[in-house]
Amino acid sequence: MATASSSRLDKPIPANSSSSAPAYELPWVEKYRPLVLDDIVGNSETVERLKIIAKDGNMPHLIISGMPGIGKTTSILCLARAMLGDAYKEAVLELNASDERGIDVVRNRIKGFAQKKVTLPAGRQKIIILDEADSMTPGAQQALRRTMEIYSSTTRFAFACNQSNKIIEPLQSRCAILRYARLTDQQVLKRLLEICVAEKVEYNDEGLAALIFTSEGDMRQAINNLQSTVAGFGFVNGDNVFKVVDTPHPVVVQTMIKSCYEGDIEQALEKLSELWGKGYSAVDVISTMFRVTKTIDTMSEHAKLEFIREIGFTHMRILEGVSTLLQLRGCIAKLCKINMPPKLYTLPK
């Protein structure tokens, strides 16, 4: 999810000022959620298209797809505010995956909202936002087809989903499809720094790098991890972040991968046993191995590709249910073998 720009960060939402009531702090992902399209981070070309739609007021039915936490729902909400102004509250219906969205809801609640008469600015329509739309049942999606056509003069639909291919073809053909890419490390870093300044957070470069590494382009995850680290430790450094996120430390995993590259299987298995002894699951270890391998500069590109291939095969087996230490050790043995010199002799048959 994207977050608010420095203009909003200068004016954080005040805590409850009543002396008798406790001051509850909003989660930072909500406190700094953008209210206007200009504040959204990343995907600038797609956001520019949304700005043009907001300016012209001619909004088509929309499908916005992309990974979690990169600003899909926020973009739709900002677009709705820009188009509807003061009528936003009564002219927008938002249904999330946590709501019941079966065929009965489509026939009753959505159809009822589409029929409702609301005073709107000239040339504007009501907006129905369906978040996590790819989790809607096929029957509910089929029921939307006719509703979208009948009420298109007064109501527009906006779907936010992780995978647009899970939206049925008839709905896709009625919508303009926008795709959001992952946020870059620089975009995430810039926003984290702005929030650190606004909240007077103490941090070091290692801590910010750890937040970026663990978020993998997910702004919402990065900000949640930042707030959790500040709440738990008061200082954002690498060790504190990895304690909060509870994933294997990439330095240990990097040492293990380098040992494999050098053919030192004993050192690699020792590091693996160290991680396993701390209680990390096979999925935790193999996922971190994949992410760390891509960042090691001392390895050749050919070796990286070979390592990633073997790690990928092991990851597949683990996801199929074989999540054992033996599976990880087998992976380590195969990685060590990749860079070993060829045999100088063959065993007799």
N, C-alpha and C positions, 0 to 999 in steps of 0.2 A: 504494500500500500504506500502511496506517496504521502508526503507530509507538507505542512505549510511552509511558506517562504519566510525570509528574514523579516518581512513586513509584519507578519503575524506573530513571529517569535518575539518581537519587541513588545507585544501586548498579550502575554499569556492569560488564559482564563483565570480569574481570581478564585481563591479557595473561599469556602463559606466564611463570611466575616463575622457571623454571630459568635459571641464569646461563650455562650452556653452550649452550642452544638459543636461536635468535633468536626475538624476540617478534613473532608475526604478529598484526596487528590485524584483527578481523572487519570486514567491510563494515558501515557504520552502519545500513543497512536491516535487517540481521540482528541486530546488537547491540542495537537498540532495537525489535525486533519485539514487539508485545504478546503477553502470555501469558494474559491474562484479558479478558473482554468489556468490562469497565469502562474498559480502556485504549484502546479503539478510537476513532479520531477520525472525527467526522462520521456521517451517516446514523443519527441517534440513534433515530428511530422504529423502523427496521428492526432495529437492535441490541437495542432493548428487547424486540422479539418473540423474538429469539434467547435473551435472558436468561430469558424466560418458558418457552421450550422447555427450556432447561438446568435450570430449577428443577423443572418438572413431570416431566422425563425422557421425555416422549412426543414423540420427534422424528419428523417425517414425512420422506419423501424430499424433498430440497431442490434447487432450482436458484437460484443467486445470479448475477445478471447485472449488468454495468456496465463502465465504461471501465477500462483497465489502471491498476494502482497505487493503488487506492482502498480496498483492504482486504478483498477477497472471500475469498481463500484464508485469510488470517489470521483472519477471522471464523469460518470453519468449523473451523480448528484450535483456536481458543479455545473454541468450543462443544464440541468433542470432549474437550478437557481438563476442562472443567467437568462434563461428563456422566460421563466414564469414570474420572477420577481416576488412581490408580496403574496401572490396566489400560490406560492410553492407548497405550503403546508396542506392545503385542501385539494390541490390539483395533482399530487404525486402519491401513488400507492407503491410501497416497496414490500416485496415478499422475499424472504430469505429461505435458505435451505432448511432452517430450523422450523419454519412454518409448514403447516399442512398444505401441500400444493397438488393434491390429487385432482381427479377429473371433476369432483363436486365443487372444489374451490374455484376452478375455472368457470364452471357453469353458474355459480352463485356470486361469490365475492368479486371476482374479476369482471364478470359481465355486469354486475350491479354498479361497480365503480365506473365502468365505461358508459353506462346509461345516465349516471348522475350529472346534473347540470351545475356547472361552476362558471363564475364570472372570470374570464381570462383576458389578458391583453390581446389586441387585435392580431389575428393570424396565428395564434398559439393553440396548442392542444394539451390535453391532460397527458400525463406520462405514467405508465405502469412499468416499474423496475422489477425484474425477476432475477435475483442474484443466485449464483450457483445453478443456473438453468439446466446444465447438463445432468443434474441429478433428478430432474422432473421425470415422471413416468411417461412412457410413450403415449399412453392414452390421454394424459393431460395435455401433452404437446399437440396431439391430433385435435383435441377440443378447442385449442387456441386458434386453429386455422381460420375458421369461419368468423370467430369473434374479431380477429384482427381486420378482416375485410369489411365486416358490417360497420364497425365503429371507427374506421380509419380516418374519417373526417374530423373526429373530435378527440381521438385518443391515439397515442403512439406507444409502442412497446420497446423496451430496451432490455436485452438479455446480457448478463455477465456470466461467463463460463470459463472453465479451465481448458476444455477441449471442445472446439466448435463442431467436430464430427459427431458428437453425441446429441446434437440438435438435429431433429429430423429434417430431411431435405425440403419438404414443403415450407417449413418455417424459414430455413436458410434462404430460399429463393425469394421470400418476401422482405428480406432484411439486407441492409448494408453491413458487411462484415469488416470489423476493424481488429487488427491483431497487435497486441502489446508484447514487446520483447522484454527480457530480463533487464533490470537496471545495471549499469556498469558500476565497478568499484568506486570510481571517482564521484559518481552521482550519489551513491550511498554515503560516502565519506563526507561530502559537502554538507548533506543534511544532518548527519550525526554531529558534525562540528557545530552547526548552528544551534542544535538542541543543547549540546554541552555548554555553549556560551549562555543560552537563555536560562538553563537550570543550574548554572554555576557548578558543573560536574568536574571533578578532578580526574584526569586521565593521562595516559602516556600513549605514544605511537603504537606500541605493541598491543595495547588494549583495543585501540581502534582497528588495527589490522586483524585481530582475533574476531571482532564483531563482524567485519566484512567477510572473513573466511567462513564463519559459521552461518551467515545469512544467505549466501549464494544468490545475491541479487534480489532478495526478498526484503523490501524496506520495512514492512511490518515486523518481520522476525528480528531485524537488526535493532529497531527501536525498542521492542519488547525486551530483547536481551540486554540492551543498554540500561533500561530502567530497572530490570531485575538485578543487574550487577551493582548498580548504585544503591539500591535498597538493601542488598545483602552484605556488601563490603564497603561501600562508600568511596571506593577508588577503582577506576577501570584500568586494569592491566591484563595481560594475557592469561595469567594463571587464574585470576578471579573470573574472567569471562568463561573459560573452559570448565571451571567448577560449576558455574550456573547452568551452562548449556549441557554439561555432562556428556561430552563427546571425547574420544581419545585425543590427547594432546598431539598436534601435528608434528612437533619437534621429535617426539618419540617415534611416531610413524615414519617420519622422514629418515631417521637414523636406521630404522628397520629396512626401508626400501633401498637405501644406499648400501647397506650390508649385503642385500640380495644382489645388487648390481656388481659389487666387488667379489661375489661368490663366497662370502663369509656366512655360511648357513647357521653356524652355532650362535653368532652374535644376533642374527635375525630372529632365530627361534627364542633366544633369551628375551628380546624386546617384546615378541609376541606373547610369551608367557607372562611378562610384566603387565601387559594390557589386559590379558584374560584374567589375571589374578585380581585386578581392580574391579571386576564385575561387568566389563563391557561385553555386549553381545557380539555375535559374529557379524551381524548387519552393521553395527557401529564401526567395527574395525575395518571391514572390507570397503565401506562407503568412504571412510577417511583415507584409506589407502589409495582409492581412485582419485580423490581430489588432490591429495598431496603429490602423487606421481606426476600430474600435469604441471606442477610448479617447480620441479627440481631442474635447475639450469645445467647442472654438471652432467646430466645424462644426455646421450645422443637421441635424436628424434626417432631413429629406428628402435632403440632400446625402449623408449617411452611407449611407442605403439605396441611393441611385443608385451611389455608389462601390463598395459591397459587391457590388452586382449585376454591375457590369463586372469587378471583380476575380474574382468567382466564375466568370464565363464564361471568363476568361483561365486561371484555375486548371484548369478542366475541359479546355481545349485542351492545356495543358501536360501534364496527367496522361495525355492520349491520345497523347502523344509529341512534340508540337510545342514542345519546351523550348528555344527560341532567344531571343537578345537582341531580335530583331525583334518577337517576340510580346510581350515586356515593353514595348518602346517603343510598340507599338500600343496597349497598355493605358493607358500614360501619356497618349498623345494623346487617347484617349477620355475619360479622367478630366478632362483640362484642358478639354475641350469642354463638359462637363456644366454648369459654372458660368459659362460665357461668355454675354454678352448676346446675344439673337437678332440675326440679320442685319438691317441696315437697308435692304438692297436685295437683289434677286435677279439672278443673272447671266442675260443673254439666252440663249434657246435656240438 
